[in-house]
Amino acid sequence: RDIVSGDFYWFARKEEKLIIAAADCTGHGVPGAFMSMAGDAWLDQIVNGRDIVRPDLILNELHRITKKSLKQDIEISSVDDKTARDGMDIALCCIDTEKHILEYAGAKNPLIYIQNGKSTLIKGDKSTIGGLYTENDYHFTLHTILLGADTTCYIFTDGFQDQFGGKTGRKFSVKRLEELLVSIHDQPVQSQYEIIGQVFEDWRAGSRQIDDILVVGFKW
C-alpha cells in the first residue's frame, strides 16, 4: 500500500525440506516494515539457527519470541495499547521433497491447495503471533497434506480479500479469491501475476487501496 510494506514472504531450504511463509505484520508503511524486518530475523533464528522445521513448532517459537521481544509476556504491561497489539498473522508451509508431504500451520492466514482441479481451503488458527492479549504458551495446529503429481498451493495475507470495490462496494472475499486462483492455477506464473493484478485493479476501480497485499503460489 505504501513504499514499504508490513507484509513479507520468507523462504529457507534445510536439506530435503523447503519452508515458505507469507506474513502480515501490524501496521503499514515504516512501522509495518520494521516489524517485517524483525519477523524475518526471528524466522531465520528459529529455522536456520535452531533447526526447527515443523510449521506448528516454528509458529509456537515465533509467538514466544515476539511476545518476549515486545515485552508482551507479562500480565501487567506498561507499553501503550498500540504496542500491546503488535505482532503478525502468518501462513507457513514445509515441503518434504523426499516424502512428498506438505505440512502447514497458520496464525489466521490460510492455505489454499488445488489437486485435480479441486480446491481445499485450510483456515489458520484464530490466534495471532504476538499481542498482549494472546496466550503466552499458545500451541498452533499442524495440518499434513499428501502431495500428488499436480498440486498447486497458495498462501496469502488479508489485503486482497478485504479490499472494497465492485458494483456494491463490498469486500472481495476469500471465496472469490479462491475461485480466481482455481481459474488460473494451471497458467504460467507470469500470467497468474498479471491476471491477479488486473483483477485487483478492476475490483477497486480507482478507490483507495486499504492494505498491503501478498499472494504466494508454488507448485509441486
N, C-alpha and C positions, 0 to 999 in steps of 0.2 A: 504493500500500500504506500509506503514511504521509500526513501532512498535506501534505507537499511531495514532489515526485517526481524520480527520476533519468531518467524518460522525458520526452521533449518532441517536439512536432511543429513544423515550420518551413515557411514559405511566402514566396515572393517572385515578383514579376512583372517581367520585363525585356523590354519591348517585346512581341513576339509570343510570348514564351516564359514558361511558368509552371513554377516549381521548387517541389517538395513533398518534405518529408523526414519520416521517423519515426526517432527516435534513442533509444537506451538507454544511459545513462551508468553508469559504475561506481558501485555503492553505492545505498543507499536513503536516504530522509529528507534531512536537511540536506547531507551530503556529496554525494549524488547530485544534489541541486538546485543546488549550487554548480557542479558540472561541467556541468549543463544550461545554466546562465547563460553559462558560458564557451563552450560549443558554439554557442549561439545567436549570441553576439557574433562568433565566428570565422566562422560561415557568412555572416553579414552582411558581414563584411570581405571575404571571398572573392568572393561573388556581387555584392553591391552596390558594394563598394569597388574590386574589381579586374575586374569584368565577366566573370568566369569562369562559364559556364552549362552546360558539358558535365559530366554527372554524374561520370564517372570522373576528370576533371581536378579537379573540386571536392573529391572524396574524397582524391585524391593530396595536394592542398594542405592540406586539413584534417588529414590524417595528419601532414604535416610540421610544421604549426603546433603541433599537440597535443604531439608529442614534444619540440619545441624549448621550448615554454612550460613543460612539466612536467620539463624537464631529463632527458629520456629519450633524447636523441640522442647520448649519449656511451657509449663502450664499457664504462667502469667508472663506476658511479654510486654516489653517496653517499646517495641517497634511500633511505628504508625500503622494504621489499618491497611493502607495500600501495600506496604512492605509485607504485612502479615499474609496477604493473599498471593504473593509472588510464587511462581512455580511454573509448571508446564503440563500440557497434555501431550501424549506421545503414543505412537504405534511402533512396535519393534518386532522384527522377524529375524529368525535364524534359519538358514537353509543348510541342511546336512547333505552335501553333494554326493556322499557315498551311500547313505541310507535312503536318499530321495524323500526326505521328510522336511516339512516346514513347521517350525514352532513359532507361535505368535502370542504376545501379551500386549495389552493396551491400557493406558490410562486415558479413558474417554475416546481416544481416536481409534476408529475401527479398521478392519481389514476386509476387503472385497477380493474374492478369488473366483476365477471363471474356469470351469472344466467342461469340455464338450458343449460349449455354448451356454451352459447353465451357471448362473452366478449365485454365490453364497456370501452373505454379509455376517461377519462376526463382530459383535459390539465389544468395545473395550470396557474395563471396569469403570464404575461410576466415580471412583476416587481419582483425584489428580496427583501429580508428582509435586510434593511440597504443599505449602499452605498451612497456616497456623491452626486451622480448624479441621485438619485431617489427622487420622490416627498416626502416631509415630511409627508403629510397627505394622503397617498395612502389608498384606501379602497379596500380590497380584495373581490373576488366574492364567494358567498356561493352557493354550489350545494347540493341538497337534493335527497336521493335515498331511495325508499321503499325496505326494506329488506325482501326477500322471505324466504321460508323454507330452501333454499340451496343457499346461497350467499357467494362467496369467494372473498376476496379483497387483493390487493397488492399495497403497496406504496414503492417507491424506489428512490435512488439518481441516478445520471447520469453515475456512474463509469462503470456499466456493459455494457450499450448500446453504450458507447463511446469507448470501448476497441477495438483496432485494431487487426485484425487477419484474420483467414480463408485463403482460397487459394489466394485471391486477396489483402489481407492486408487492407480491409475496416473495418469500424466500425460495431459492432454487430447490432446496430439499435434498436429502441423502438419496431418496428413492429416485428422483430424476437424475441425479449424478450417477447412480448405479446403472440405470438404463442407458445413459450416454456411454459409460465405459464398456458395457456389454456390446453396444453397437459398433464400437471402434477397436475392440481389443485385438482383432486379428490384422489390423493395418500396421504399416511401418511406423516406427517410433516417431519420426519427424512429422508424419501425417497426423498421428494422435495428438502431438503437441500443438499443431496448428488448429486442429478441429476444436480441442478443448479451449484454446484461447479465443477462438472466434465465437464459440457458443457462449462463453462468459461475457464477451463484449456485447453480443446481440441481446443477452438477457438483461444486463444492466442498462443498456440503451442510453448511455451518457450520464446516468445517475452516479452518485459518489460511490467509489469502492469502499466498503466498510471495514475490511480486514485484510491481513496478509493472506496469501494463497499458496499452498504447496500440494502438489499431487505427484506421487512417486509410483511408477509402474515398473514391474520386472516380470520376466517370462522364463519358465523352466522348459 
